[in-house]
Amino acid sequence: MKAKSRTSGSYPPRAARRAPKPRMRRKTLTLPQELLNKVKRFAATHHQSVSSAVTYLLEAALRNEPSIRNSRRFLEMLRRSFLGLTERERLLVDGVILDEPSGAGDR
């Protein structure tokens, strides 16, 4: 008895369903010894190679890095918060002292 062949509506072969591997490049990094030891411990704890641990840690750090969009949003919010202030008030907020304090007197 022959095995039935797949019909056109079935799933693609397993190899075709796999996500393509990202292109990998070798890069030499110079790291402090203590940081390298921490990465090695992290890799061992998570049953990973040092290379895959560094990749994971870098991706996580970059995901948490504020984006340009968030930075622009913050700057716009900051700009709007200063709209109601006079020029003198803005300088005072910045810590710029224009005049000597009144009533201090010379000593």
C-alpha atoms as one frame of an Amber mdcrd trajectory, in Angstrom:
protein
   0.000   0.000   0.000   1.386   3.440  -0.953   1.408   6.409   1.360  -0.862
   9.216   0.310   0.884  12.270  -1.086   0.121  15.689   0.293  -2.575  17.674
  -1.393  -2.120  21.280  -2.445  -4.046  22.523   0.628  -1.752  20.929   3.207
   1.006  22.595   5.232   4.320  23.379   3.545   7.288  21.133   4.315   8.843
  21.652   7.740  11.971  23.359   6.353   9.832  25.959   4.577   7.988  26.832
   7.823  11.109  27.719   9.794  11.934  31.360  10.257  15.135  32.320   8.475
  18.167  32.652  10.719  19.490  36.185  11.018  22.815  36.784   9.314  25.536
  36.510  11.937  28.851  38.371  11.940  31.909  37.888  14.119  33.044  40.894
  16.127  35.799  41.181  18.695  34.779  43.026  21.849  37.050  44.322  24.543
  35.266  43.976  27.887  36.332  44.408  31.480  37.155  41.018  33.008  34.464
  41.328  35.706  31.793  42.071  33.072  32.909  39.088  31.018  32.699  36.904
  34.140  29.133  38.121  34.750  28.170  37.347  31.143  29.704  33.873  31.426
  27.750  33.225  34.651  24.558  34.484  33.001  25.158  32.222  29.984  25.821
  29.178  32.184  22.741  29.847  34.319  20.542  30.135  31.229  22.191  27.220
  29.380  23.380  29.480  26.563  26.628  30.173  24.813  28.389  33.406  25.723
  27.637  34.683  22.220  23.897  34.060  22.499  23.873  35.543  26.023  25.557
  38.738  24.776  23.051  38.910  21.903  20.129  38.472  24.294  21.461  41.058
  26.763  22.219  43.638  24.063  18.777  43.212  22.488  17.118  43.609  25.899
  19.145  46.746  26.649  18.313  48.265  23.260  14.617  47.479  23.659  14.638
  49.480  26.897  16.562  52.384  25.385  14.324  55.438  24.944  13.546  55.960
  21.303  13.914  59.197  19.394  10.129  59.451  19.324   9.923  59.275  23.133
  12.735  61.825  23.429  10.905  64.211  21.122   7.701  63.699  23.079   9.540
  64.484  26.328  11.120  67.632  24.870   7.737  68.811  23.588   6.200  68.229
  27.037   9.080  70.160  28.636   8.683  73.015  26.161   4.946  73.246  26.883
   5.569  73.262  30.632   7.670  76.441  30.262   5.187  78.293  28.011   3.524
  80.227  30.867   6.813  81.458  32.350   8.417  84.814  31.684  11.987  84.963
  30.391  13.221  85.849  33.895  11.308  82.913  35.454  12.775  80.529  32.857
  16.285  81.744  33.688  15.606  81.227  37.379  14.403  77.674  36.707  17.610
  77.077  34.769  19.591  78.339  37.776  20.893  81.475  36.100  21.022  84.389
  38.553  20.619  87.728  36.806  21.012  90.146  39.726  22.497  90.105  43.169
  19.886  89.234  45.805  18.243  92.393  47.167  18.892  93.296  50.808  22.063
  91.185  51.034  24.256  94.276  51.426  27.992  94.416  50.995  30.120  92.940
  53.737
